[in-house]
Amino acid sequence: MKVCESLHIAAVYERAARFDVISNQFDFLPLTYSRLVATPVVTTVHGFSSERIVRVYRAYDDVAHYVSISDSDRHPDLTYAATIHHGLDLGQFTPGAGDGGYLLFLGRIHPDKGTHLAVEVARRTGLPLVIAGVVHDEGYFRALVEPHVDGSRVRFVGSVGPTERDRLLGGAVALLHLIDFDEPFGLSVVEALAAGTPVVATPRGSMPELLRDGVTGFLVRDADEAVAAVGRLSAIDRRDCRRDAESRFSAARMVDAYEELFERIVAGRS
Amino acid sequence: MKVCESLHIAAVYERAARFDVISNQFDFLPLTYSRLVATPVVTTVHGFSSERIVRVYRAYDDVAHYVSISDSDRHPDLTYAATIHHGLDLGQFTPGAGDGGYLLFLGRIHPDKGTHLAVEVARRTGLPLVIAGVVHDEGYFRALVEPHVDGSRVRFVGSVGPTERDRLLGGAVALLHLIDFDEPFGLSVVEALAAGTPVVATPRGSMPELLRDGVTGFLVRDADEAVAAVGRLSAIDRRDCRRDAESRFSAARMVDAYEELFERIVAGRS
């Protein structure tokens, strides 16, 4: 049941007059209170758990100020006030030299994420692969990933904390992000950039927004192109990756973008 | 998900200024919108699906106008504006002569409802029993009820519609309602009264409120007392049962009670 959730939402709205703006990061339910207060509500759409939920977003489109987390994630039926990409605490990421000599897969082990393609690309390039992440599809892992894990050419290290993640990213020659779905945002992609590590990714979902093709990585359509891209990694200056993370994916930049939006909305109402 | 439910609730609150009072028969979620509008909200508590939900009712106790469906169903932590018993459309119930010569069980087949006790009491009184209702506990039905069903001394007729229910009630010498839980309200009990049929019931939950012991039925503590009560049914005037239903459990009486409450609340605020 939604006991705690609804009490939490109500507590904010009952104090609405104290706030210039209410920032909703809490899905659709807060929208249904939003016409009952004068305070503007900014709703960041973190994804639609089902098509049924879009109905609520549509019903409040005229009063809502929607924020998309990437341009690619915008729903055609909704009006958006801004796209604001996620920002990282860059202090958690150290620019690395990529001197571990391995390719890295970082994320959930699931067909959507293309773990098996990373294995294939690593094998064909002759580079070792490190796989880090939680197994999200056990059958997929057993059938298409685990048989290749040998502890040297392909290593599986499971879930990693921030320190180990930073070390793994910094040592990787590239992150392989060969997704097979329209990912709304790729946190591991911008984390790699923050560590100075280029990314080889499929141009689906938010990837063309997050990566500068040929500058911070390569957008590739299949395993053949991914293999070729790994061969051209020396063309990427790792400092450009880190610089791009600093200018486009820092927490400070995200906060500035939200503040600008809030100010614009408040000014528009006065 | 609560997509339709929350849109429905919001639609009422967004039009709150058009109403003198909002009557909420829709559980806890509407409470969480109630401080955001000036219109008073009257909430009928039809039961607490879990103790966690009481937390929401408690949080709105100061502004809510709670209606209990019986005095017995009041929660000690809450403040109530009124108890309003359910009302029946009495046109659906014909005063019957009880000339079928059988006892009746009407309700869910479940240990809480004492179906097995009705079987025992019927057997000991030598009267046939008709069991009508949906099987809610299959194991219980198979073990303790079905073995006694023989099509003559004990008949099981399953779920019945309004016409068949009226006929069954009117022909019964009594309804056996030997419950083993604190039932907040017993619809089948007042339906029996509407058909002129006395009720033999355990004095739990709302039963002492719904029945006038010795006038419209008997309150009994166990099977022995139930058997004795069946022996005294000739002391009950079936017209008293119908009259009690007419004066205390009609839809018109329920509507009057709600109107009085609404008027009292509106007057109290002006």
Interface residues (C-beta under 8 A of the other chain):
Chain A: M1 K2 V3 S6 L7 I9 A10 Y13 E14 F28 L29 T32 Y33 R35 L36 V37 S49 S50 R52 I53 R55 V56 A59
Chain B: M1 K2 V3 S6 L7 I9 A10 Y13 E14 F28 L29 T32 Y33 R35 L36 V37 S49 S50 R52 I53 R55 V56 A59
